[in-house]
Amino acid sequence: MLKGTNRRVIVVRSPDRRFFEEAIFIVREGVLSKGGVTADQVVEEARRVADGFVRKNRIGPWHVKVPPTGYVALGALLATVAWCVGLLI
């Protein structure tokens, strides 16, 4: 819920629309006048935050999702197969 009638907002459109179409940031009152920052810096910070969210939640390569115990089980399986093949030769 927004109080008041005069709010400054920044709308950042997402390049990757799987997560969101746009992010809306409500700028604190007085940031531009008292904070010593420019409007361009505020917009850049909003873009940085939105990009960080997308990068953090992007689906990575399959090997990142495999837990360490999966690699241990795969190694044990491959060692067993190699041992069995060695017995047959």
TORPA-4810 file (N, C-alpha, C, O; in nm, 3 decimals):
<nodes>
NODE_1_0.085_-0.117_0.000_0.000_0.000_0.000_0.089_0.124_0.000_0.187_0.131_0.075_M
NODE_2_0.057_0.219_-0.083_0.133_0.343_-0.091_0.059_0.453_-0.018_-0.061_0.471_-0.036_L
NODE_3_0.131_0.526_0.063_0.072_0.642_0.128_0.110_0.766_0.050_0.216_0.770_-0.013_K
NODE_4_0.026_0.864_0.053_0.056_0.988_-0.018_0.017_0.980_-0.163_-0.026_0.876_-0.212_G
NODE_5_0.033_1.089_-0.230_-0.008_1.093_-0.369_0.109_1.116_-0.463_0.095_1.101_-0.585_T
NODE_6_0.224_1.152_-0.410_0.337_1.185_-0.495_0.455_1.095_-0.460_0.528_1.124_-0.366_N
NODE_7_0.474_0.987_-0.535_0.585_0.894_-0.512_0.667_0.884_-0.639_0.614_0.887_-0.750_R
NODE_8_0.797_0.874_-0.621_0.884_0.850_-0.736_0.908_0.700_-0.745_0.943_0.635_-0.647_R
NODE_9_0.889_0.647_-0.862_0.910_0.505_-0.883_1.006_0.485_-1.000_1.018_0.569_-1.088_V
NODE_10_1.073_0.372_-0.997_1.160_0.330_-1.107_1.108_0.195_-1.153_1.092_0.104_-1.072_I
NODE_11_1.082_0.182_-1.281_1.035_0.057_-1.339_1.149_0.001_-1.423_1.195_0.065_-1.518_V
NODE_12_1.193_-0.119_-1.388_1.301_-0.186_-1.461_1.241_-0.304_-1.534_1.185_-0.394_-1.470_V
NODE_13_1.252_-0.306_-1.664_1.201_-0.417_-1.744_1.305_-0.529_-1.745_1.425_-0.504_-1.757_R
NODE_14_1.257_-0.651_-1.732_1.346_-0.765_-1.724_1.386_-0.814_-1.862_1.301_-0.828_-1.950_S
NODE_15_1.515_-0.841_-1.883_1.556_-0.900_-2.009_1.517_-1.047_-2.019_1.498_-1.100_-2.129_P
NODE_16_1.505_-1.114_-1.904_1.467_-1.255_-1.900_1.328_-1.263_-1.838_1.315_-1.253_-1.716_D
NODE_17_1.227_-1.281_-1.917_1.088_-1.271_-1.870_1.037_-1.400_-1.805_0.917_-1.410_-1.777_R
NODE_18_1.124_-1.497_-1.781_1.078_-1.618_-1.712_1.043_-1.588_-1.567_0.956_-1.654_-1.510_R
NODE_19_1.109_-1.490_-1.508_1.089_-1.461_-1.366_0.992_-1.346_-1.344_0.900_-1.357_-1.263_F
NODE_20_1.010_-1.237_-1.414_0.920_-1.123_-1.399_0.927_-1.037_-1.524_1.026_-1.038_-1.597_F
NODE_21_0.819_-0.960_-1.547_0.817_-0.870_-1.661_0.886_-0.738_-1.627_0.966_-0.686_-1.705_E
NODE_22_0.853_-0.686_-1.510_0.915_-0.562_-1.468_0.922_-0.559_-1.316_0.841_-0.619_-1.246_E
NODE_23_1.021_-0.487_-1.268_1.036_-0.466_-1.124_1.009_-0.319_-1.095_1.058_-0.232_-1.167_A
NODE_24_0.933_-0.294_-0.992_0.898_-0.157_-0.956_0.966_-0.123_-0.824_0.943_-0.189_-0.723_I
NODE_25_1.047_-0.021_-0.826_1.117_0.026_-0.707_1.058_0.161_-0.666_1.044_0.251_-0.749_F
NODE_26_1.025_0.174_-0.540_0.973_0.300_-0.487_1.090_0.372_-0.420_1.149_0.322_-0.324_I
NODE_27_1.122_0.488_-0.471_1.237_0.563_-0.424_1.201_0.638_-0.296_1.096_0.701_-0.286_V
NODE_28_1.291_0.631_-0.199_1.270_0.700_-0.073_1.262_0.850_-0.094_1.330_0.906_-0.180_R
NODE_29_1.178_0.913_-0.015_1.166_1.058_-0.024_1.296_1.123_0.018_1.356_1.083_0.117_E
NODE_30_1.338_1.222_-0.055_1.456_1.298_-0.018_1.588_1.238_-0.060_1.693_1.299_-0.038_G
NODE_31_1.586_1.120_-0.120_1.713_1.057_-0.159_1.785_1.141_-0.262_1.907_1.159_-0.255_V
NODE_32_1.713_1.192_-0.357_1.778_1.268_-0.464_1.820_1.407_-0.417_1.918_1.462_-0.466_L
NODE_33_1.746_1.464_-0.324_1.781_1.599_-0.280_1.881_1.600_-0.165_1.970_1.685_-0.162_S
NODE_34_1.868_1.508_-0.069_1.954_1.507_0.049_2.065_1.404_0.043_2.169_1.419_0.108_K
NODE_35_2.045_1.299_-0.034_2.138_1.186_-0.031_2.268_1.206_-0.105_2.361_1.127_-0.085_G
NODE_36_2.278_1.306_-0.187_2.402_1.327_-0.261_2.420_1.232_-0.377_2.531_1.213_-0.425_G
NODE_37_2.312_1.171_-0.423_2.319_1.081_-0.537_2.237_1.140_-0.652_2.146_1.219_-0.631_V
NODE_38_2.272_1.100_-0.772_2.200_1.149_-0.889_2.091_1.050_-0.927_2.089_0.936_-0.880_T
NODE_39_2.002_1.094_-1.012_1.895_1.006_-1.061_1.953_0.888_-1.138_1.901_0.777_-1.131_A
NODE_40_2.060_0.912_-1.212_2.123_0.803_-1.286_2.180_0.696_-1.194_2.174_0.577_-1.225_D
NODE_41_2.235_0.737_-1.080_2.287_0.640_-0.984_2.175_0.557_-0.923_2.192_0.437_-0.900_Q
NODE_42_2.062_0.619_-0.897_1.948_0.545_-0.841_1.895_0.444_-0.942_1.865_0.330_-0.906_V
NODE_43_1.884_0.485_-1.067_1.836_0.394_-1.172_1.935_0.280_-1.191_1.893_0.165_-1.206_V
NODE_44_2.064_0.309_-1.190_2.165_0.204_-1.205_2.160_0.104_-1.090_2.177_-0.016_-1.111_E
NODE_45_2.138_0.152_-0.969_2.126_0.061_-0.854_2.004_-0.029_-0.868_2.011_-0.148_-0.837_E
NODE_46_1.894_0.026_-0.915_1.773_-0.055_-0.936_1.799_-0.163_-1.041_1.758_-0.277_-1.024_A
NODE_47_1.868_-0.127_-1.149_1.901_-0.227_-1.251_1.994_-0.334_-1.196_1.978_-0.453_-1.227_R
NODE_48_2.091_-0.292_-1.115_2.185_-0.388_-1.057_2.114_-0.489_-0.967_2.144_-0.608_-0.971_R
NODE_49_2.020_-0.441_-0.886_1.945_-0.528_-0.796_1.859_-0.626_-0.877_1.855_-0.746_-0.846_V
NODE_50_1.791_-0.575_-0.979_1.706_-0.662_-1.061_1.790_-0.767_-1.135_1.751_-0.883_-1.143_A
NODE_51_1.905_-0.726_-1.190_1.993_-0.821_-1.258_2.048_-0.926_-1.162_2.061_-1.043_-1.197_D
NODE_52_2.079_-0.884_-1.040_2.128_-0.978_-0.940_2.024_-1.083_-0.905_2.057_-1.200_-0.883_G
NODE_53_1.898_-1.043_-0.899_1.791_-1.139_-0.872_1.782_-1.241_-0.983_1.769_-1.361_-0.957_F
NODE_54_1.787_-1.195_-1.107_1.776_-1.287_-1.221_1.895_-1.383_-1.223_1.876_-1.503_-1.244_V
NODE_55_2.017_-1.333_-1.202_2.135_-1.419_-1.201_2.129_-1.521_-1.089_2.166_-1.637_-1.108_R
NODE_56_2.083_-1.479_-0.973_2.077_-1.568_-0.857_1.977_-1.681_-0.879_1.998_-1.793_-0.832_K
NODE_57_1.868_-1.653_-0.948_1.762_-1.752_-0.966_1.763_-1.820_-1.101_1.673_-1.899_-1.131_N
NODE_58_1.861_-1.792_-1.183_1.871_-1.856_-1.313_1.910_-2.002_-1.293_1.990_-2.034_-1.204_R
NODE_59_1.855_-2.089_-1.375_1.886_-2.231_-1.366_2.024_-2.253_-1.426_2.050_-2.216_-1.540_I
NODE_60_2.111_-2.313_-1.348_2.248_-2.335_-1.391_2.266_-2.468_-1.461_2.168_-2.537_-1.490_G
NODE_61_2.389_-2.503_-1.488_2.418_-2.631_-1.551_2.379_-2.748_-1.462_2.368_-2.733_-1.340_P
NODE_62_2.359_-2.863_-1.523_2.310_-2.980_-1.448_2.407_-3.023_-1.339_2.364_-3.067_-1.232_W
NODE_63_2.538_-3.012_-1.362_2.635_-3.062_-1.264_2.637_-2.979_-1.137_2.688_-3.025_-1.035_H
NODE_64_2.584_-2.859_-1.141_2.578_-2.776_-1.020_2.469_-2.828_-0.926_2.480_-2.813_-0.804_V
NODE_65_2.365_-2.888_-0.982_2.252_-2.935_-0.902_2.278_-3.071_-0.837_2.207_-3.108_-0.744_K
NODE_66_2.378_-3.145_-0.883_2.404_-3.279_-0.830_2.474_-3.265_-0.695_2.577_-3.198_-0.685_V
NODE_67_2.419_-3.326_-0.590_2.483_-3.317_-0.459_2.611_-3.400_-0.457_2.628_-3.491_-0.539_P
NODE_68_2.701_-3.370_-0.364_2.828_-3.445_-0.356_2.808_-3.596_-0.341_2.888_-3.673_-0.394_P
NODE_69_2.705_-3.637_-0.270_2.682_-3.782_-0.254_2.650_-3.847_-0.388_2.675_-3.965_-0.407_T
NODE_70_2.595_-3.772_-0.480_2.568_-3.825_-0.614_2.697_-3.857_-0.687_2.707_-3.958_-0.756_G
NODE_71_2.797_-3.770_-0.672_2.926_-3.796_-0.734_2.995_-3.917_-0.670_3.060_-3.994_-0.739_Y
NODE_72_2.980_-3.933_-0.538_3.038_-4.050_-0.469_2.973_-4.178_-0.520_3.042_-4.276_-0.547_V
NODE_73_2.841_-4.177_-0.533_2.769_-4.296_-0.581_2.808_-4.327_-0.726_2.825_-4.444_-0.761_A
NODE_74_2.822_-4.225_-0.808_2.861_-4.246_-0.948_3.002_-4.305_-0.955_3.028_-4.395_-1.034_L
NODE_75_3.093_-4.253_-0.873_3.229_-4.306_-0.870_3.232_-4.452_-0.826_3.305_-4.532_-0.884_G
NODE_76_3.153_-4.486_-0.724_3.147_-4.625_-0.677_3.089_-4.716_-0.784_3.137_-4.828_-0.803_A
NODE_77_2.989_-4.669_-0.854_2.928_-4.748_-0.962_3.028_-4.772_-1.075_3.040_-4.884_-1.125_L
NODE_78_3.099_-4.668_-1.114_3.197_-4.683_-1.221_3.311_-4.775_-1.180_3.360_-4.854_-1.262_L
NODE_79_3.355_-4.767_-1.055_3.461_-4.855_-1.007_3.414_-5.000_-1.006_3.490_-5.090_-1.039_A
NODE_80_3.290_-5.022_-0.968_3.235_-5.158_-0.965_3.225_-5.214_-1.107_3.260_-5.330_-1.130_T
NODE_81_3.178_-5.133_-1.199_3.169_-5.178_-1.338_3.307_-5.211_-1.394_3.325_-5.312_-1.461_V
NODE_82_3.404_-5.125_-1.366_3.540_-5.150_-1.415_3.598_-5.277_-1.353_3.667_-5.353_-1.422_A
NODE_83_3.570_-5.302_-1.227_3.619_-5.423_-1.159_3.555_-5.548_-1.220_3.623_-5.648_-1.244_W
NODE_84_3.422_-5.541_-1.245_3.352_-5.656_-1.304_3.402_-5.685_-1.445_3.419_-5.800_-1.483_C
NODE_85_3.426_-5.579_-1.523_3.478_-5.598_-1.658_3.617_-5.658_-1.652_3.653_-5.740_-1.737_V
NODE_86_3.695_-5.619_-1.552_3.830_-5.676_-1.536_3.826_-5.824_-1.502_3.915_-5.898_-1.543_G
NODE_87_3.725_-5.870_-1.429_3.710_-6.010_-1.395_3.672_-6.092_-1.518_3.710_-6.209_-1.530_L
NODE_88_3.597_-6.034_-1.609_3.552_-6.106_-1.728_3.661_-6.122_-1.833_3.653_-6.210_-1.919_L
NODE_89_3.761_-6.037_-1.827_3.866_-6.042_-1.931_3.965_-6.150_-1.903_4.060_-6.168_-1.980_I
</nodes>
